[in-house]
Amino acid sequence: MANTKVFFWSIVVALGGFLFGFDTAVISGAEKSIQRLWHLSTFEHGFTVAIALIGTVLGALFGGFPSDRFGRKSTLIGIAVLYLISSLGTALAPTWTVFLIFRFLGGIGVGVSSVTAPLYISEIAPAKSRGKLVAMFQFNVVFGILVSYLSNYLFAGAGAQDWRWMLGVQAVPSFIFMVTVLFVPESPRWLIIKRGRISEAEKTLRIANPEADVRQMIADIQTSAQDVQGKEVKTSLFSSKYSTPIMLAVLFAFFNQMSGINAIIYYAPRIFEMVGLGKSSALLSSAGIGLVNFLFTLLAVNFIDRFGRRTLMLIGSFGLIATLGLVAKAFYFQEFSGIAVPIYLFVYIAFFAFSQGAVIWVFISEIFPNQVRASGQALGSFTHWFMAAIIAFSFPYITETIGGGNTFLIFTGMMVLQLLFVWRLMPETKGTSLEQIEHTMVLH
């Protein structure tokens, strides 16, 4: 059952996505208790919530180095250890400073995970099912967010120190991830390109691609690391020959965040209150956003290899333009009666999850050549998280300064530009081997 083995490997590595989502969202249930416990000022409170995001940006920036130097598998084990230490450390932290240190380490884990997990799955998956298997990483991110909200709800009220249980429970999936990742093989492409361990790589490739000519696959992988004279190609990502995948990754990650997704997820209750919903209704609507995100990510996972990455992005771009435009119109004309704006945002989340949300990690993990895939994935991930931080920090100020209508109009305009990007520049990568994609992107 070769496909069963590949599916198991992918599920195990996608657990990194589950912990990514859980770690990112779990602070929402604990932050008020932490503020009261250590008597934090407004600045200190904001810094406490933001420290993990700072770690994530740094982890994404440098996440390609351990993946290339020590291997994908060893890096995944390191990520699992970081998650485990972070969950126990934050739960048992005796002081605010100690809490910040362990929360920062968890953020590093999230950043490196967003580089290494999609990278590993893309390198081990058969071409025909690569999209679905890599997209499981994003599905697990969304699933982790949902489970963290449920977990926070269940632990709420479990004594004065309930927040410690909320954060500490993450140690359980972290330990499971750490143990199960020991049973996945190293990436065959890393073994061939970085270590020359052909026979070890061949065993994994035969399991993952039982019907393929594995000898030819190995030859293609080896050729991808050489120029036309048969010499090893430059490994620096910022060589002019890699300009096309760099441009695609940076623009894709830029547009992902300029859709306003993190502003809407982080500040959903605030947005709903801005349009006239009561506080309880705003919180309920926020939970609805999480559920819609989960369901449509699941739908996208099942369609990404059938329809292709470009098709999902075209559908999503039109949907995002329409829904963001309607929200902007509602702000301009004060159309806040009823539940129109929450419905627009629910539909917006559905289109985002079906397109950008599911496609980003798949597409970025596919477009870089074997030699620089880790550093390329790190660049795309860093761009994503850097923009996420900017949007998250600036959204309240921007909406207060220029108004909700203008803010959502900017997001709408960015999605028009994204549509042009997808239509004119984005290549289709479904069902194509990584080496074939490389051949169309890069001239050796």
Secondary structure in CASP SS format (residue, H / E / C, confidence):
PFRMAT SS
TARGET T0000
AUTHOR 0000-0000-0000
METHOD secondary structure of the structure
MODEL  1
M C 1.00
A H 1.00
N H 1.00
T H 1.00
K H 1.00
V H 1.00
F H 1.00
F H 1.00
W H 1.00
S H 1.00
I H 1.00
V H 1.00
V H 1.00
A H 1.00
L H 1.00
G H 1.00
G H 1.00
F H 1.00
L H 1.00
F H 1.00
G H 1.00
F H 1.00
D H 1.00
T H 1.00
A H 1.00
V C 1.00
I H 1.00
S H 1.00
G H 1.00
A H 1.00
E H 1.00
K H 1.00
S H 1.00
I H 1.00
Q H 1.00
R H 1.00
L H 1.00
W C 1.00
H C 1.00
L C 1.00
S C 1.00
T H 1.00
F H 1.00
E H 1.00
H H 1.00
G H 1.00
F H 1.00
T H 1.00
V H 1.00
A H 1.00
I H 1.00
A H 1.00
L H 1.00
I H 1.00
G H 1.00
T H 1.00
V H 1.00
L H 1.00
G H 1.00
A H 1.00
L H 1.00
F H 1.00
G C 1.00
G H 1.00
F H 1.00
P H 1.00
S H 1.00
D H 1.00
R H 1.00
F C 1.00
G C 1.00
R H 1.00
K H 1.00
S H 1.00
T H 1.00
L H 1.00
I H 1.00
G H 1.00
I H 1.00
A H 1.00
V H 1.00
L H 1.00
Y H 1.00
L H 1.00
I H 1.00
S H 1.00
S H 1.00
L H 1.00
G H 1.00
T H 1.00
A H 1.00
L H 1.00
A C 1.00
P C 1.00
T C 1.00
W H 1.00
T H 1.00
V H 1.00
F H 1.00
L H 1.00
I H 1.00
F H 1.00
R H 1.00
F H 1.00
L H 1.00
G H 1.00
G H 1.00
I H 1.00
G H 1.00
V H 1.00
G H 1.00
V H 1.00
S H 1.00
S H 1.00
V H 1.00
T H 1.00
A H 1.00
P H 1.00
L H 1.00
Y H 1.00
I H 1.00
S H 1.00
E H 1.00
I H 1.00
A C 1.00
P C 1.00
A H 1.00
K H 1.00
S H 1.00
R H 1.00
G H 1.00
K H 1.00
L H 1.00
V H 1.00
A H 1.00
M H 1.00
F H 1.00
Q H 1.00
F H 1.00
N H 1.00
V H 1.00
V H 1.00
F H 1.00
G H 1.00
I H 1.00
L H 1.00
V H 1.00
S H 1.00
Y H 1.00
L H 1.00
S H 1.00
N H 1.00
Y H 1.00
L H 1.00
F H 1.00
A C 1.00
G C 1.00
A C 1.00
G C 1.00
A C 1.00
Q C 1.00
D H 1.00
W H 1.00
R H 1.00
W H 1.00
M H 1.00
L H 1.00
G H 1.00
V C 1.00
Q C 1.00
A H 1.00
V H 1.00
P H 1.00
S H 1.00
F H 1.00
I H 1.00
F H 1.00
M H 1.00
V H 1.00
T H 1.00
V H 1.00
L H 1.00
F H 1.00
V C 1.00
P C 1.00
E C 1.00
S C 1.00
P H 1.00
R H 1.00
W H 1.00
L H 1.00
I H 1.00
I H 1.00
K H 1.00
R H 1.00
G C 1.00
R C 1.00
I H 1.00
S H 1.00
E H 1.00
A H 1.00
E H 1.00
K H 1.00
T H 1.00
L H 1.00
R H 1.00
I H 1.00
A H 1.00
N C 1.00
P C 1.00
E C 1.00
A C 1.00
D C 1.00
V H 1.00
R H 1.00
Q H 1.00
M H 1.00
I H 1.00
A H 1.00
D H 1.00
I H 1.00
Q H 1.00
T H 1.00
S H 1.00
A C 1.00
Q E 1.00
D C 1.00
V C 1.00
Q C 1.00
G C 1.00
K C 1.00
E E 1.00
V C 1.00
K C 1.00
T C 1.00
S C 1.00
L C 1.00
F C 1.00
S C 1.00
S H 1.00
K H 1.00
Y H 1.00
S H 1.00
T H 1.00
P H 1.00
I H 1.00
M H 1.00
L H 1.00
A H 1.00
V H 1.00
L H 1.00
F H 1.00
A H 1.00
F H 1.00
F H 1.00
N H 1.00
Q H 1.00
M H 1.00
S C 1.00
G C 1.00
I H 1.00
N H 1.00
A H 1.00
I H 1.00
I H 1.00
Y H 1.00
Y C 1.00
A H 1.00
P H 1.00
R H 1.00
I H 1.00
F H 1.00
E H 1.00
M H 1.00
V C 1.00
G C 1.00
L C 1.00
G C 1.00
K H 1.00
S H 1.00
S H 1.00
A H 1.00
L H 1.00
L H 1.00
S H 1.00
S H 1.00
A H 1.00
G H 1.00
I H 1.00
G H 1.00
L H 1.00
V H 1.00
N H 1.00
F H 1.00
L H 1.00
F H 1.00
T H 1.00
L H 1.00
L H 1.00
A H 1.00
V H 1.00
N H 1.00
F H 1.00
I H 1.00
D H 1.00
R H 1.00
F H 1.00
G C 1.00
R H 1.00
R H 1.00
T H 1.00
L H 1.00
M H 1.00
L H 1.00
I H 1.00
G H 1.00
S H 1.00
F H 1.00
G H 1.00
L H 1.00
I H 1.00
A H 1.00
T H 1.00
L H 1.00
G H 1.00
L H 1.00
V H 1.00
A H 1.00
K H 1.00
A H 1.00
F H 1.00
Y H 1.00
F C 1.00
Q C 1.00
E C 1.00
F C 1.00
S C 1.00
G C 1.00
I C 1.00
A H 1.00
V H 1.00
P H 1.00
I H 1.00
Y H 1.00
L H 1.00
F H 1.00
V H 1.00
Y H 1.00
I H 1.00
A H 1.00
F H 1.00
F H 1.00
A H 1.00
F H 1.00
S H 1.00
Q H 1.00
G H 1.00
A H 1.00
V H 1.00
I H 1.00
W H 1.00
V H 1.00
F H 1.00
I H 1.00
S H 1.00
E H 1.00
I H 1.00
F C 1.00
P C 1.00
N H 1.00
Q H 1.00
V H 1.00
R H 1.00
A H 1.00
S H 1.00
G H 1.00
Q H 1.00
A H 1.00
L H 1.00
G H 1.00
S H 1.00
F H 1.00
T H 1.00
H H 1.00
W H 1.00
F H 1.00
M H 1.00
A H 1.00
A H 1.00
I H 1.00
I H 1.00
A H 1.00
F H 1.00
S H 1.00
F H 1.00
P H 1.00
Y H 1.00
I H 1.00
T H 1.00
E H 1.00
T H 1.00
I H 1.00
G H 1.00
G H 1.00
G H 1.00
N H 1.00
T H 1.00
F H 1.00
L H 1.00
I H 1.00
F H 1.00
T H 1.00
G H 1.00
M H 1.00
M H 1.00
V H 1.00
L H 1.00
Q H 1.00
L H 1.00
L H 1.00
F H 1.00
V H 1.00
W H 1.00
R H 1.00
L C 1.00
M C 1.00
P C 1.00
E C 1.00
T C 1.00
K C 1.00
G C 1.00
T C 1.00
S C 1.00
L H 1.00
E H 1.00
Q H 1.00
I H 1.00
E H 1.00
H H 1.00
T H 1.00
M H 1.00
V C 1.00
L C 1.00
H C 1.00
END
